[in-house]
Amino acid sequence: MLKSVEAGTMPPNAWLRA
């Protein structure tokens, strides 16, 4: 999982895949 900042920037699907 990415950082909270990145998670807030992009949708849940994005950071779950990344």
HELIX and SHEET records of a PDB file:
HELIX    1   1 SER A    4  THR A    9  1                                   6    
HELIX    2   2 PRO A   12  ARG A   17  1                                   6    
END                                                                             
